[in-house]
């Protein structure tokens, strides 16, 4: 399959990514665009 952005990670989140999401969500709330900035390679 060809992707427009082959550098992006796909699939489930790693344990580290999940922890990052939880921690940053606790600080920022539902500001998902800001949370996404803490997850390089994800959108």
C-alpha positions in Angstrom: 0.0 0.0 0.0 1.2 3.5 -0.8 0.9 6.2 1.8 1.2 10.0 1.4 3.2 10.1 4.6 5.2 6.9 5.0 7.1 8.3 7.9 4.0 8.3 10.2 3.5 5.5 12.7 0.3 3.5 12.3 -1.5 1.0 14.5 -1.8 0.8 18.3 0.1 3.1 20.6 3.1 1.9 22.5 3.1 1.9 26.3 5.2 5.0 26.3 2.9 6.8 23.9 -0.2 5.9 26.0 1.5 7.2 29.2 2.4 10.4 27.3 -1.2 10.8 26.1 -2.6 10.3 29.6 -0.1 12.7 31.3 -0.4 15.4 28.7 -4.2 15.1 28.7 -4.2 15.6 32.4 -2.4 18.9 31.9 -4.0 20.2 28.7 -7.5 18.6 28.8 -9.1 17.9 25.4 -6.8 20.0 23.4 -5.9 17.2 21.0 -4.0 19.2 18.5 -1.6 20.3 21.3 -1.4 16.7 22.7 -0.5 15.5 19.2 2.6 17.7 19.2 3.9 15.5 22.1 3.7 12.4 19.9 6.3 12.7 17.1 5.4 10.6 14.0 1.7 10.5 14.9 -1.1 12.8 13.7 
